[in-house]
């Protein structure tokens, strides 16, 4: 079926049917109001005219910022751990080095625990957010902390 449509479009282009259109080079006026329930249209227009975001959009932005902060914190902890490992490689093996190694491991474990706590909190926010969005295609999937850590390490 798509081949038939493509063929018709190609023939129309060859005939020049798309040249000198009234709207050439202009944005098409998209009337999305037909997609919005009638009872919400006035509220949406007022919000758009006053540059106010619907609460669920603002909440999504907050979620994305919280996730960015959590990811950045985990990445900083991983960099600190790698730097500690590089320093430890240059040290001779003694009691001081062992204590430094333990400290680096403890720091990474604490960062891992903090990241997992942050992801749990974000997942709770995602659940609440998903209840507020107007359509199912706007929902967010819950995050897997272990998978996130693996991607960022």
trRosetta pair geometry for C-beta under 8 A, 3 or more apart (Angstrom, degrees):
i j d omega theta_ij theta_ji phi_ij phi_ji
1 4 5.9 -50 -160 25 40 111
1 5 7.0 33 150 -11 68 103
2 5 5.6 -56 -152 40 42 111
2 6 6.0 43 152 -21 72 107
3 6 5.6 -54 -145 39 32 113
3 7 6.2 37 154 -24 64 106
4 7 5.7 -54 -150 33 29 113
4 8 6.6 29 152 -17 63 104
5 8 5.8 -53 -150 35 33 110
5 9 6.4 31 153 -17 66 107
6 9 5.7 -56 -147 39 31 110
6 10 6.1 34 154 -22 66 107
7 10 5.7 -53 -146 35 29 113
7 11 6.4 28 156 -17 64 106
8 11 5.9 -56 -148 37 29 109
8 12 6.3 29 154 -19 64 108
9 12 5.7 -56 -147 37 31 112
9 13 6.3 34 153 -21 65 105
10 13 5.7 -54 -151 34 30 112
10 14 6.5 31 151 -19 64 105
11 14 5.6 -53 -149 35 33 113
11 15 6.4 29 153 -15 66 106
12 15 5.8 -57 -148 40 32 108
12 17 4.0 -62 -173 42 88 136
12 18 6.4 83 133 -30 102 94
13 16 7.6 41 179 -72 32 25
13 17 7.1 -73 -68 41 25 87
13 18 5.9 -14 -104 16 66 123
16 19 4.6 -35 -172 15 86 123
18 21 6.3 -33 -170 -34 52 121
19 24 7.9 22 -162 -88 37 147
20 24 6.8 -78 -135 -20 14 146
21 24 4.6 128 62 -48 82 91
23 26 4.9 -104 -166 58 69 110
23 28 6.3 60 167 -94 147 73
31 34 6.3 63 122 -8 97 98
32 35 5.2 -43 -178 29 74 117
32 36 6.8 67 130 -20 81 101
33 36 5.5 -60 -152 36 47 109
33 41 5.4 54 -156 -128 106 115
33 44 7.7 171 -114 81 82 137
36 40 5.1 -115 171 85 104 110
36 41 5.4 132 102 -83 121 73
36 44 5.8 -57 -162 -4 163 160
37 40 4.8 74 67 11 87 107
37 41 7.5 -136 94 -33 45 80
38 41 5.8 -34 -154 -6 38 118
40 43 5.5 -66 -161 48 55 111
40 44 5.6 56 145 -26 84 108
41 44 5.7 -59 -146 38 28 110
41 45 6.3 28 157 -21 66 106
42 45 5.7 -53 -147 34 31 111
42 46 6.4 30 155 -17 65 105
43 46 5.8 -55 -148 37 31 110
43 47 6.3 30 154 -17 65 108
44 47 5.7 -56 -146 39 31 111
44 48 6.1 29 156 -19 66 107
44 54 7.8 -20 -111 -65 79 113
45 48 5.8 -55 -145 38 29 109
45 49 6.2 29 156 -19 65 108
46 49 5.8 -55 -145 37 28 111
46 50 6.3 3 161 3 63 114
46 52 7.9 -12 121 40 73 123
47 50 6.2 -74 -146 51 25 95
47 52 4.4 -98 -152 73 77 97
47 53 7.3 110 174 -97 118 4
47 54 6.5 50 168 -64 165 68
48 51 7.4 28 -172 -77 31 36
48 52 7.9 -85 -49 46 20 68
53 57 4.4 -117 -180 80 112 120
53 58 4.7 133 96 -51 129 91
53 61 7.9 5 150 -2 169 133
54 57 5.0 90 61 3 81 103
54 58 7.4 -157 91 -2 41 87
55 58 5.7 -59 -150 40 36 110
55 59 6.0 38 153 -23 70 108
55 132 6.8 -84 99 176 103 142
56 59 5.4 -50 -143 37 34 116
56 60 6.4 41 154 -24 64 100
56 129 6.5 118 -149 -158 85 76
56 132 4.3 -176 -93 121 111 112
56 133 5.1 153 180 -88 148 58
56 134 7.4 -176 44 -20 159 76
56 138 7.7 66 142 134 132 138
57 60 5.7 -49 -151 31 33 112
57 61 6.7 34 150 -18 63 102
58 61 5.7 -53 -153 35 35 113
58 62 6.5 38 148 -20 65 104
59 62 5.5 -51 -150 35 35 114
59 63 6.4 40 149 -22 65 102
59 125 7.5 -165 179 178 101 102
59 128 7.8 -113 -177 108 144 100
59 129 5.2 -177 128 -110 124 99
59 132 6.8 57 43 70 156 150
60 63 5.5 -49 -150 33 35 115
60 64 6.4 34 152 -18 65 104
60 129 6.3 115 -79 -158 69 136
60 140 7.5 157 -127 -42 96 130
61 64 5.7 -53 -148 36 33 111
61 65 6.4 32 153 -18 65 106
62 65 5.8 -56 -149 38 31 111
62 66 6.3 32 153 -20 65 106
62 125 7.7 -116 107 -178 105 144
63 66 5.8 -55 -148 36 30 110
63 67 6.3 28 154 -17 65 107
63 122 6.4 109 -153 -155 83 92
63 125 5.5 -180 -101 121 99 126
63 126 6.5 102 -141 -79 141 72
63 129 6.1 -22 -49 -56 146 158
63 140 7.0 -158 135 -1 157 171
64 67 5.7 -54 -147 38 31 111
64 68 6.4 35 152 -21 64 104
65 68 5.6 -51 -147 34 33 113
65 69 6.4 34 154 -19 65 103
66 69 5.8 -53 -150 35 32 111
66 70 6.4 31 152 -19 65 106
66 118 7.3 -169 166 -177 95 101
66 121 7.7 -111 170 105 139 106
66 122 5.5 175 114 -98 123 104
66 125 7.1 71 53 42 159 162
67 70 5.7 -53 -146 37 33 111
67 71 6.2 33 155 -18 66 107
67 122 5.8 94 -77 -139 83 153
67 143 7.4 165 -120 -64 118 156
68 71 5.8 -56 -146 38 29 110
68 72 6.2 29 156 -19 65 108
69 72 5.8 -56 -146 37 29 110
69 73 6.4 32 155 -21 64 106
69 118 7.8 -133 97 -162 92 145
70 73 5.8 -55 -151 34 30 112
70 74 6.5 27 153 -16 64 106
70 115 5.9 115 -178 -139 95 72
70 118 4.0 174 -114 128 122 143
70 119 6.5 142 169 -61 156 69
70 122 6.8 -85 -14 -35 155 139
71 74 5.8 -56 -150 38 32 109
71 75 6.2 30 154 -18 67 108
71 148 7.0 -109 -98 177 91 112
71 152 5.8 -162 -157 -99 88 148
72 75 5.7 -55 -145 38 32 111
72 76 6.4 36 154 -22 65 103
73 76 5.8 -52 -150 33 30 112
73 77 6.6 30 152 -18 63 105
73 111 6.9 -167 146 -154 90 98
73 114 7.0 -90 138 113 137 122
73 115 6.6 -175 94 -86 107 88
73 118 7.5 117 54 -16 141 164
74 77 5.7 -54 -151 35 33 112
74 78 6.4 34 151 -20 66 104
74 111 6.3 135 -119 159 55 107
74 112 7.7 73 -128 -97 98 48
74 115 4.5 57 -81 -99 113 140
74 148 7.6 107 41 130 171 100
74 149 6.2 -125 -170 -114 144 76
74 152 5.5 70 105 105 121 148
75 78 5.6 -51 -147 35 34 113
75 79 6.4 36 153 -20 65 103
75 152 5.4 -102 -74 175 88 114
76 79 5.7 -54 -150 35 32 111
76 80 6.4 34 152 -20 65 104
76 111 8.0 -149 82 -137 79 140
77 80 5.7 -52 -149 35 32 112
77 81 6.4 33 152 -20 64 105
77 107 6.8 -170 -152 144 94 89
77 108 6.0 132 161 -119 106 57
77 111 3.2 120 -132 -157 162 167
77 112 7.6 -159 123 -43 152 58
77 115 7.7 -120 28 -41 147 121
78 81 5.6 -53 -148 36 32 112
78 82 6.4 31 154 -17 65 105
78 108 7.5 73 -95 -127 48 102
78 111 7.8 -152 -41 115 58 150
78 152 6.9 179 -9 127 152 89
78 153 5.3 -171 -124 -136 147 60
79 82 5.8 -54 -146 38 32 109
79 83 6.2 32 155 -18 65 107
80 83 5.8 -57 -148 38 30 111
80 84 6.3 32 152 -21 65 106
80 104 7.7 -167 132 -140 86 84
80 107 6.5 -89 114 134 129 139
80 108 7.9 -168 84 -75 97 78
81 84 5.6 -53 -149 35 31 113
81 85 6.4 34 151 -21 64 104
81 104 5.7 117 -132 179 68 98
81 107 6.8 -173 -80 90 86 107
81 108 4.5 51 -89 -78 137 119
82 85 5.5 -51 -149 33 34 114
82 86 6.5 35 152 -19 65 102
83 86 5.7 -51 -150 34 34 112
83 87 6.5 34 151 -17 65 104
84 87 5.7 -54 -149 37 33 111
84 88 6.2 34 152 -21 67 107
84 100 7.0 -169 -169 162 104 95
84 101 8.0 145 148 -110 112 42
84 103 7.8 -142 -152 92 146 89
84 104 3.8 173 129 -111 153 131
84 107 7.6 132 -27 50 160 139
85 88 5.6 -53 -144 37 31 113
85 89 6.6 40 154 -28 63 100
85 104 6.9 153 -55 163 66 158
86 89 5.8 -47 -153 24 32 115
86 90 7.2 23 152 -12 60 104
87 90 6.1 -65 -162 36 36 107
87 91 6.7 34 146 -26 69 107
87 100 7.5 -102 105 162 113 141
88 91 5.5 -54 -149 28 40 114
88 97 6.0 113 -148 -160 86 94
88 100 5.9 180 -94 108 101 120
88 101 5.7 88 -129 -80 150 86
88 104 7.1 -89 -39 -6 136 155
91 94 7.7 -103 153 28 104 87
91 96 7.4 -120 -179 98 139 100
91 97 4.5 171 114 -99 130 113
91 100 7.2 81 24 50 168 152
92 97 6.8 -141 88 -38 41 140
93 97 5.6 -103 -130 62 38 151
93 98 7.9 59 -166 -49 71 87
94 97 5.4 102 49 9 58 101
94 98 7.3 -113 108 -5 34 92
95 98 5.6 -54 -150 34 35 113
95 99 6.5 35 153 -18 67 103
96 99 5.8 -54 -151 36 32 110
96 100 6.4 33 151 -19 65 107
97 100 5.5 -54 -148 37 33 114
97 101 6.3 38 151 -24 66 104
98 101 5.6 -50 -149 33 32 114
98 102 6.5 32 152 -18 64 104
99 102 5.7 -53 -149 37 33 112
99 103 6.3 35 151 -22 65 106
100 103 5.6 -53 -148 35 31 114
100 104 6.4 33 153 -20 64 104
101 104 5.8 -54 -151 34 30 111
101 105 6.4 28 152 -16 64 107
102 105 5.7 -56 -148 39 32 111
102 106 6.1 33 154 -20 67 107
103 106 5.7 -53 -145 37 29 112
103 107 6.3 34 153 -22 63 105
104 107 5.7 -52 -149 33 30 114
104 108 6.5 27 153 -16 63 105
105 108 5.8 -56 -150 37 32 109
105 109 6.3 31 153 -18 66 106
106 109 5.7 -54 -145 38 32 111
106 110 6.3 33 155 -20 65 106
107 110 5.8 -55 -148 36 28 111
107 111 6.4 27 153 -17 63 107
108 111 5.7 -54 -147 38 32 111
108 112 6.3 37 152 -23 65 105
109 112 5.5 -51 -146 35 32 114
109 113 6.4 33 154 -18 64 105
110 113 5.8 -53 -148 37 31 111
110 114 6.3 31 152 -18 64 107
111 114 5.6 -54 -145 39 32 112
111 115 6.2 35 154 -22 65 105
112 115 5.7 -53 -147 35 29 112
112 116 6.4 28 154 -18 63 106
112 149 6.7 37 -129 -119 88 150
113 116 5.8 -54 -148 36 30 111
113 117 6.5 33 152 -19 63 104
114 117 5.6 -53 -150 35 32 113
114 118 6.4 33 151 -20 65 105
115 118 5.6 -54 -149 36 32 112
115 119 6.4 31 152 -19 66 104
115 145 6.3 138 125 -160 91 109
115 148 7.6 -159 163 99 119 119
115 149 6.4 108 116 -83 149 105
116 119 5.7 -51 -145 36 33 111
116 120 6.5 38 152 -21 64 102
116 145 4.5 76 -115 176 71 164
117 120 5.7 -52 -151 33 32 113
117 121 6.5 30 152 -16 64 105
118 121 5.7 -55 -151 37 33 111
118 122 6.3 33 151 -18 67 106
119 122 5.5 -51 -143 39 34 112
119 123 6.2 39 153 -23 65 104
119 143 5.2 -116 -158 95 104 122
119 144 7.9 2 172 139 144 10
119 145 4.0 173 55 -86 161 98
119 148 6.4 177 -99 33 138 151
120 123 5.7 -52 -148 34 30 113
120 124 6.8 33 151 -20 62 100
120 145 7.5 -22 -42 -51 72 132
121 124 5.7 -50 -154 31 34 112
121 125 6.7 33 148 -16 64 104
122 125 5.4 -54 -152 38 37 113
122 126 6.3 44 147 -26 68 101
122 143 6.2 10 97 22 121 134
123 126 5.3 -44 -144 31 36 116
123 127 6.7 43 153 -22 62 97
123 142 4.8 45 -137 -147 106 96
123 143 5.9 -127 -74 37 95 83
124 127 5.8 -48 -155 29 34 114
124 128 6.8 29 149 -12 63 104
125 128 5.7 -57 -152 40 36 110
125 129 6.0 40 150 -23 69 108
126 129 5.4 -53 -143 38 32 115
126 130 6.2 36 156 -24 65 104
126 140 4.9 -104 -147 86 107 117
126 141 7.7 -21 177 101 145 19
126 142 5.8 162 89 -98 147 60
126 143 7.4 153 -25 -8 155 87
127 130 5.9 -53 -148 31 27 112
127 131 7.0 28 152 -19 59 103
127 142 7.5 21 -58 -85 84 104
128 131 5.9 -56 -159 30 35 112
128 132 6.9 23 150 -15 65 111
129 132 5.9 -70 -157 37 35 108
129 133 6.7 38 155 -34 72 100
129 139 7.8 138 110 -139 89 62
129 140 6.3 16 93 22 131 118
130 133 6.2 -40 -141 15 35 111
130 139 4.3 47 -130 -137 98 102
130 140 6.4 -123 -70 38 97 71
133 136 7.8 127 98 -92 116 19
133 138 4.1 -158 -178 93 140 117
133 139 5.8 -163 47 -74 145 60
134 138 6.9 47 50 28 66 144
135 138 5.4 92 69 2 77 104
136 139 5.7 -28 -165 -7 51 117
143 147 7.7 -147 -180 64 69 105
143 148 5.8 24 177 -47 113 132
144 147 3.9 54 89 16 113 114
144 148 6.5 169 85 -15 57 85
145 148 5.6 -57 -146 38 31 113
145 149 6.3 32 156 -21 67 104
146 149 5.8 -53 -149 34 30 110
146 150 6.5 32 152 -20 63 106
147 150 5.7 -55 -150 35 32 113
147 151 6.5 33 153 -21 65 105
148 151 5.9 -55 -151 33 31 111
148 152 6.4 11 158 -6 65 115
149 152 6.1 -72 -147 46 29 101
149 153 6.0 43 158 -47 68 105
150 153 6.0 -41 -139 9 27 117
